[in-house]
Structures are given as structure tokens and as C-alpha cells.
Amino acid sequence: MAISRKVERDILRNDYLNKIISYFSESEEVLRVKSNEIALPVVGCEGNEDFIVITVKVPTGADKGMTPYDGYSHAEEYEMKLKENAEKKRLAEEKKKKKIQKDAEVRAKRKEISENKGWWKGENKCSPLLNSHNALCQLGPGAFVKKITIYFFKFGVDKWNKVCYHIIRKREREDLEMARTNTRGWYTFEDEYTCWVSGMSAQEKKMEIFKHGRIVKFVPTN
């Protein structure tokens, strides 16, 4: 006489559950807590008491049994999920390492800039402007540069450095004041990072300053 699929599954479940009980009963105390579930009293490595619960079931599949359960496909999906999680973890670790490296470079650059902020106060030290023709030209028209050059030869390096410092800082203040009203243009930050933006909100500006240091120069554009 043929039996129903439910009865067949119940027989399979009880058969395998009895095998498991028989296996663990040789060395463990086995407690049957449900028709398809057993519990094993155990002691952890720290002496704490717990229970291991084993549930045995014969799945009917999806759509009330219309789509049979396929253990092979579920095993493949689980393996793919493990590989995907491992890849995500690897990419996250690489991203973290890159961020740590970039932050270290930014801190080193800021430290270097901070240490060089007092160059105009040094004794017998040449201003960076003396070593850069482009920077020297930024001071103004030729006649003005000539006047400054005469000032340098008359009063020496220290006076020259102080004059250059105040001129550059004045230009920076003018540029930053312009940046408050017009955000379209070229930005130069403390770590020498330069970029052009068509517009920058207060939040965006705050984020860029956090990454690259304060704004040291702004050149507006139309």
C-alpha cells in the first residue's frame, strides 16, 4: 500500500534522528525535546553550562512543495556567498590601508608645512621666493619687484623675508575674502593640492579643508 509524502518524510526524519541519538548516546547525555529536535548538555571552556540543539527536518521545498528543495544549489549559493563576503572583506581592508596611508601622507605634509611656517623668522636663511622666479613674479609688476629687490639689498635677508611674508599673507587674505563671495575658481590648499570648481558649498569646503588643510589661495574665474 502506497504511503503519502508526509508519512514518508516523517519516517526518514525519525530514522535519521534515531541514528543521531544512538551516535551521541555513547558519550553524551541526549535529551529529546521535540519530535524532530534533541538537546545535548555541554560545558564550555570556561566551565559554563550550555546546550547544543540539533534539529532534523526533511524540507518540502518552496510553494508548498511544488518546487522541490535542492540541497546542491543551496550549497553552491552558500559557497558563493562566502566567497563574496571574503572579497568584500579584502576590498574593505585594501581601502582601509589606502586611507591610512593617505592620512599618514597628509599628516606628514601638514607637519612639514607647519615646520616651515617660520621660514621668514630664520637667521641667514634664504626665503623660498629667492629660489623661485615664478613666486617672485607673483609679488606684482616689474617696477614693484625692482623696488622690493632694492629693499632686499639695502636691508638684508631677514628684512626681505618679512616683507615677502606680509605681501603674500595680504594676497592670501584678499583671495580668501573673494572666495567667501565667489566660489567659482581655482583653489589651492595647505598641502599644495589645487583644483578648479564651478561652485562649492560650505559643507563641501569644510570637507576639502579637512582633507587638504586650509585654503591658502583662491583665483576666481568667470
GISULHU-V193751 format. One record per residue. N is the residue number from 1. SS is DSSP state (h for helix, s for strand, l for the rest). Layout:
[[N/SS] [N/SS]]
This chain:
[[1/l] [2/l] [3/l] [4/l] [5/h] [6/h] [7/h] [8/h] [9/h] [10/h] [11/h] [12/h] [13/h] [14/h] [15/h] [16/h] [17/h] [18/h] [19/h] [20/h] [21/h] [22/h] [23/h] [24/h] [25/h] [26/l] [27/l] [28/l] [29/l] [30/s] [31/s] [32/s] [33/s] [34/s] [35/l] [36/l] [37/s] [38/s] [39/s] [40/s] [41/s] [42/s] [43/s] [44/l] [45/l] [46/l] [47/l] [48/l] [49/s] [50/s] [51/s] [52/s] [53/s] [54/s] [55/s] [56/l] [57/l] [58/l] [59/l] [60/l] [61/l] [62/s] [63/l] [64/l] [65/l] [66/l] [67/s] [68/l] [69/l] [70/l] [71/h] [72/h] [73/h] [74/h] [75/h] [76/h] [77/h] [78/h] [79/h] [80/h] [81/h] [82/h] [83/h] [84/h] [85/h] [86/h] [87/h] [88/h] [89/h] [90/h] [91/h] [92/h] [93/h] [94/h] [95/h] [96/h] [97/h] [98/h] [99/h] [100/h] [101/h] [102/h] [103/h] [104/h] [105/h] [106/h] [107/h] [108/h] [109/h] [110/h] [111/h] [112/h] [113/h] [114/h] [115/h] [116/l] [117/l] [118/l] [119/h] [120/h] [121/h] [122/l] [123/l] [124/l] [125/l] [126/l] [127/l] [128/h] [129/h] [130/h] [131/h] [132/l] [133/h] [134/h] [135/h] [136/h] [137/h] [138/l] [139/l] [140/l] [141/l] [142/h] [143/h] [144/h] [145/h] [146/h] [147/h] [148/h] [149/h] [150/h] [151/h] [152/h] [153/h] [154/h] [155/h] [156/l] [157/h] [158/h] [159/h] [160/h] [161/h] [162/h] [163/h] [164/h] [165/h] [166/h] [167/h] [168/h] [169/h] [170/h] [171/h] [172/h] [173/h] [174/h] [175/h] [176/h] [177/h] [178/h] [179/h] [180/h] [181/h] [182/l] [183/l] [184/l] [185/s] [186/s] [187/s] [188/s] [189/s] [190/l] [191/l] [192/l] [193/l] [194/s] [195/s] [196/s] [197/s] [198/l] [199/l] [200/l] [201/l] [202/h] [203/h] [204/h] [205/h] [206/h] [207/h] [208/h] [209/h] [210/h] [211/h] [212/h] [213/l] [214/l] [215/s] [216/s] [217/s] [218/s] [219/s] [220/s] [221/l] [222/l]]
